[in-house]
Amino acid sequence: MRVCVVYDCLYPHTVGGGERWYRNLAERLSAEGHDVTYLTLRQWARGASPQIDGVRVAVAGPRMELYANGRRRIVPPLVFGAGVFWHLLRRGRVYDVVHCSSFPYFSLLAAALLRRLCGYDLVVDWLEVWSREYWREYLGRAARAGVAVQRRCARVRQRAFCLSELHAARLRAAGLRGEVTVLRGLLSSSVEAEEPLAAEPLVVFAGRLIPEKSAPAVVDAVALAAERIPGLHGIVFGDGPDREAVHERIAQLSSPEVVSAPGFVDGDAVHAALRRACCLLLPSRREGYGLVVVEAAAVGTPAILVSAPDNAAVELIEEGVNGTVVPSAQPEVLADAIEAVWAGGPPLRAATAAWFARNRERLSIESSLEAVVESYAALRSARGERGR
């Protein structure tokens, strides 16, 4: 089968969950003998040649800064959408399937416009479906335009995938034409369950330092909990526009050494800290999936999450088994949760490890990739039946 994977980022030139998902998808398809093109923006130096084994990398636009002040710029999605339209206008008839992310929306709209003309099936991943409230926060008075574009994309004829029940329900409510499947797995096949270590009085946060993640609240929560738990300290891993706010909060503590914020570090360092930590503290109010929660569970470390309308990561928590979900990111509330998890001791860590062992297969990226690849065959079969 001839497949075009469309995403404006390419791992490792940019790093994130979406980048890993689409690179893994392209590699899996190629390994199974499919003819794969990865269509993206150029994020590497001019003259360089990015490599994905067995995959043709095509460029739909120049190198551009994708973010400003922690948020997506509008120009790159427009440029990428135009580049996708031009590529598919010239080569779309070559493909059996075009598989893209819903966001940034203009590339999806470009693929949808040419679907009937070129004869390919359209598969779309909805990593998130934004609420009206979040659109208002993100775009202000222009929010209505964002809501309208998202709704238009939902009503395109497509085979849709989501990573949570939250976003699947929102997608159906937006008027999806077609069926949606919830994929549960994004965990790399290289991640294995590990015997839990005895927990240190350590709290770990790992993620992009953007306002939605509420990282400054981690500093205050750890400082409060340290008054009750001897030797407790915290590490805030990550970088982003809130890094300065995190460092300011640390500097204002009466004991600044209680929390450190080393910035972006490699995955091995995060893994080692998670393995020693008594908990992962992720007070984010917006998560499309929450892969770090699963990675923490793999080493027996429970997670503390916050209940919020846009937080799909709470679907990964079995209350009291692999962590807890608290009602707010108020430092006092988070500190109480840290104290409770610390008190849970080895039994809670054993329960977390057992939860991971029970759920590992469905949480693996292999299970999701298999579901997607099977959907391609079903689409081809359905098209053949319609053509008879």
C-alpha positions in Angstrom: 0.0 0.0 0.0 1.2 3.5 -0.8 0.9 5.8 2.3 1.6 9.5 2.8 2.2 10.5 6.4 1.6 14.2 6.9 2.9 16.1 9.9 4.8 19.4 10.1 7.4 18.1 12.5 9.9 15.3 12.3 11.6 13.5 15.2 14.4 14.1 16.3 14.7 17.5 14.6 11.8 18.5 16.9 10.8 16.6 20.0 7.4 15.7 21.2 4.8 13.0 21.4 3.3 13.7 18.0 6.8 13.6 16.4 7.5 10.2 18.0 4.1 8.8 17.0 4.4 9.7 13.3 8.0 8.6 13.0 7.1 5.2 14.6 4.1 5.0 12.2 6.3 5.6 9.2 8.9 3.1 10.3 6.3 0.4 11.1 4.6 0.8 7.7 7.9 0.6 5.9 9.0 -2.5 7.9 5.8 -4.2 6.8 6.6 -3.5 3.1 4.4 -0.5 2.4 5.6 2.4 0.3 5.8 5.4 2.6 6.3 9.1 2.1 6.7 11.4 5.1 5.6 14.9 4.2 6.8 17.7 6.6 8.3 21.1 7.0 12.1 21.3 6.8 13.5 21.6 10.3 17.1 20.7 9.4 20.0 22.7 7.8 19.7 23.3 4.1 21.6 20.6 2.2 21.2 18.0 5.0 19.3 14.8 4.3 17.0 13.5 7.1 16.9 9.7 7.2 14.0 7.4 8.2 14.8 3.8 7.2 12.9 2.8 4.1 10.8 6.1 4.1 10.9 8.9 1.6 11.0 12.3 3.3 9.3 15.1 1.3 9.4 18.8 2.2 6.2 20.9 2.0 7.7 24.1 3.2 10.8 25.9 4.5 12.4 25.9 7.9 10.3 28.1 10.2 10.0 28.9 13.9 6.8 27.0 14.9 6.3 28.6 18.3 6.3 32.1 19.8 5.8 32.6 23.6 5.0 28.9 24.0 2.2 28.9 21.4 2.0 27.9 17.8 2.5 30.7 15.3 -0.2 31.1 12.6 2.1 31.5 9.5 3.8 28.0 9.6 0.5 26.1 9.5 -0.7 28.3 6.6 2.5 27.7 4.7 2.5 24.0 5.5 -1.2 23.7 4.4 -0.3 25.3 1.1 2.7 23.0 0.6 0.6 19.9 1.4 -2.1 21.0 -1.1 0.6 21.5 -3.8 2.3 18.2 -3.1 -1.0 16.2 -3.2 -2.2 18.1 -6.3 0.9 16.8 -8.1 1.3 13.4 -6.5 -2.0 12.6 -4.6 -3.1 10.0 -7.1 0.0 7.9 -6.2 -1.3 7.4 -2.7 -3.8 4.9 -1.3 -3.9 6.5 2.1 -3.1 10.0 3.4 -2.6 9.9 7.2 -2.4 13.3 9.0 -2.8 15.0 12.3 -5.8 17.2 12.7 -3.6 20.0 14.0 -2.4 22.2 12.4 -5.8 22.2 10.6 -4.8 23.6 7.3 -2.9 20.6 6.1 -6.0 18.4 6.9 -8.2 20.8 5.0 -5.8 20.6 2.0 -5.8 16.8 2.1 -9.6 16.8 2.4 -10.1 19.1 -0.6 -8.2 16.8 -2.9 -9.4 13.4 -1.5 -12.1 12.8 -4.0 -10.1 14.1 -7.0 -7.0 12.0 -6.1 -8.9 8.9 -4.8 -7.0 8.3 -1.6 -8.6 7.5 1.8 -8.0 10.0 4.6 -7.0 8.9 8.1 -6.8 11.6 10.8 -5.3 11.6 14.3 -7.1 13.9 16.7 -4.5 14.2 19.5 -6.7 16.9 21.0 -10.1 18.5 20.4 -10.2 21.9 21.9 -13.1 23.3 23.9 -14.6 26.7 23.2 -13.2 27.9 26.5 -9.7 26.9 25.6 -10.0 28.5 22.2 -11.0 31.7 23.9 -7.9 31.5 26.2 -5.7 30.7 23.2 -7.0 33.2 20.6 -9.0 35.7 22.5 -11.5 37.4 20.3 -10.5 35.3 17.3 -11.6 32.2 19.1 -14.7 31.9 17.0 -12.6 31.3 13.9 -10.6 28.6 15.6 -13.8 26.8 16.7 -15.2 27.0 13.1 -12.1 25.6 11.5 -11.9 22.7 14.0 -15.6 21.9 13.4 -15.1 22.0 9.6 -12.2 19.6 9.9 -14.3 17.3 12.1 -17.0 17.1 9.4 -14.6 16.0 6.7 -15.1 12.4 5.6 -12.3 10.6 7.4 -11.2 7.6 9.5 -10.5 9.1 12.8 -8.4 8.1 15.8 -8.2 9.7 19.3 -6.0 9.0 22.3 -8.7 9.4 24.9 -12.4 9.1 25.5 -12.5 12.8 26.3 -11.4 13.9 22.9 -13.4 11.2 21.1 -16.6 12.5 22.7 -15.7 16.0 21.7 -15.0 14.9 18.2 -18.4 13.2 17.9 -20.1 16.3 19.3 -18.3 18.5 16.7 -20.1 16.5 14.0 -17.6 13.9 12.9 -18.6 12.1 9.7 -17.4 8.6 10.2 -16.2 6.4 13.0 -13.6 7.2 15.7 -11.3 4.7 17.4 -9.6 5.4 20.8 -6.0 4.3 20.8 -4.7 3.5 24.3 -1.0 3.0 23.6 1.9 5.3 22.9 4.5 3.6 25.1 7.7 2.7 23.3 8.2 -1.1 22.8 11.7 -0.6 24.4 10.2 0.3 27.8 10.0 -2.7 30.1 8.6 -3.1 33.5 11.2 -2.6 36.2 11.2 -3.8 39.8 10.3 -0.8 42.0 13.1 0.7 44.0 12.5 1.9 47.6 11.3 5.4 47.2 13.4 8.4 48.1 11.7 11.6 49.4 11.8 13.0 45.9 9.0 14.5 43.8 9.5 14.8 40.0 7.8 17.0 37.4 8.6 16.3 33.7 7.1 18.3 30.8 7.2 21.5 28.8 7.2 24.6 31.0 4.1 26.2 29.5 1.2 27.8 31.5 -1.1 24.8 31.1 1.3 22.5 32.9 1.2 24.6 36.1 4.9 23.9 36.9 5.3 26.9 39.4 2.7 25.2 41.6 5.0 22.2 41.9 7.6 24.4 43.6 5.2 25.7 46.2 3.6 22.2 46.7 7.0 20.6 47.3 8.1 23.4 49.7 4.9 22.8 51.8 5.2 19.0 51.8 8.9 19.3 52.8 7.7 20.8 56.1 6.0 17.5 56.9 8.3 15.0 55.1 12.0 15.1 56.3 14.4 15.5 53.5 11.8 15.9 50.7 13.0 17.7 47.6 11.7 18.2 44.1 13.1 18.3 40.5 11.3 20.2 37.7 12.5 18.8 34.4 11.7 20.7 31.2 12.0 24.0 29.4 9.7 26.6 28.0 8.2 30.1 28.6 7.4 29.3 32.3 11.0 28.5 33.2 11.7 31.9 34.5 8.6 31.8 36.7 9.7 28.5 38.1 13.2 29.8 39.0 11.6 32.9 40.5 9.4 30.8 42.8 12.4 28.7 43.8 14.4 31.9 44.6 11.5 33.1 46.8 11.5 29.9 49.0 13.0 30.2 52.5 15.0 27.0 51.5 15.6 27.3 47.8 17.6 24.0 47.8 14.4 22.1 48.3 13.6 22.3 44.5 15.9 22.3 41.5 15.0 23.0 37.9 17.8 21.8 35.6 15.9 22.5 32.4 15.8 20.0 29.5 17.8 16.8 30.1 18.0 13.5 28.3 15.5 10.8 28.8 17.9 8.6 30.8 18.2 11.3 33.5 14.4 11.7 33.7 14.0 7.9 33.9 16.6 7.6 36.7 14.9 10.3 38.7 11.4 8.8 38.2 12.7 5.5 39.4 13.9 6.9 42.7 10.9 9.3 43.2 8.1 8.7 45.5 5.8 10.3 42.9 5.4 12.0 39.6 3.6 15.4 40.2 1.9 16.6 37.0 -0.6 19.4 37.9 -1.3 20.1 34.2 -4.8 21.3 33.3 -4.4 20.2 29.7 -3.0 16.9 28.5 -3.9 15.1 25.3 -2.6 11.8 26.6 0.0 11.9 29.4 2.7 9.5 28.3 4.9 10.3 31.3 2.3 8.9 33.6 2.7 5.5 32.0 6.5 5.8 32.0 6.4 6.5 35.7 4.1 3.5 36.3 6.6 1.2 34.4 9.1 1.8 37.3 6.5 1.6 40.0 6.2 5.3 40.6 2.6 6.6 41.2 1.4 9.9 39.7 -0.5 12.8 41.1 -2.8 14.5 38.5 -5.3 17.3 38.6 -8.9 17.1 37.5 -9.5 19.6 34.8 -11.9 19.8 31.8 -9.0 19.5 29.2 -6.9 16.9 31.1 -7.2 13.5 29.3 -4.3 12.1 31.3 -6.7 11.4 34.3 -8.0 8.4 32.2 -4.7 6.7 32.9 -5.2 6.8 36.7 -6.9 4.0 38.7 -7.5 5.9 42.0 -5.4 4.6 44.8 -3.8 2.0 42.6 -1.3 3.8 40.4 -1.8 7.3 41.8 -4.5 9.8 42.5 -6.4 12.7 40.9 -6.9 15.8 43.0 -9.5 18.6 42.5 -7.1 21.5 42.0 -3.5 22.6 41.5 -3.6 24.6 44.7 -0.2 24.0 46.5 -2.0 22.9 49.7 -4.0 20.3 47.8 -0.9 19.0 46.0 1.1 18.9 49.2 -1.6 16.8 50.9 -1.5 14.4 47.9 2.3 14.2 48.1 2.1 13.4 51.8 -0.5 10.7 51.1 1.5 9.0 48.4 4.6 9.1 50.5 2.6 7.4 53.3 1.5 4.8 50.8 5.0 3.5 50.7 6.0 0.1 49.2 2.4 -1.3 48.9 1.4 1.6 46.6 4.6 1.2 44.5 3.9 -2.5 44.2 0.2 -1.7 43.1 1.5 0.8 40.6 3.9 -1.8 39.1 1.1 -4.4 39.0 -1.2 -1.9 37.2 1.5 -1.4 34.6 2.0 -5.1 34.1 -1.7 -5.6 33.6 -2.0 -2.8 31.1 1.3 -2.9 29.3 0.1 -4.5 26.1 -2.8 -2.1 25.6 -0.6 0.9 26.5 2.1 -0.1 24.0 2.6 1.9 20.8 2.6 -1.5 19.0 -1.0 -2.1 19.8 -2.0 1.4 18.4 0.2 1.0 15.3 -1.4 -2.4 14.6 -4.9 -0.9 14.9 -4.0 1.9 12.5 -2.4 -0.4 9.9 -5.5 -2.7 10.1 -7.7 0.3 9.4 -5.9 0.9 6.1 -6.7 -2.6 4.9 -10.3 -2.2 6.0 -10.6 1.1 4.1 -9.2 -0.5 0.9 -11.5 -3.4 1.3 -14.5 -1.1 1.7 -13.5 1.0 -1.3 -13.3 -2.3 -3.3 -16.7 -3.3 -2.2 -18.2 0.1 -3.2 -16.5 -0.2 -6.6 -18.2 -3.5 -7.5 
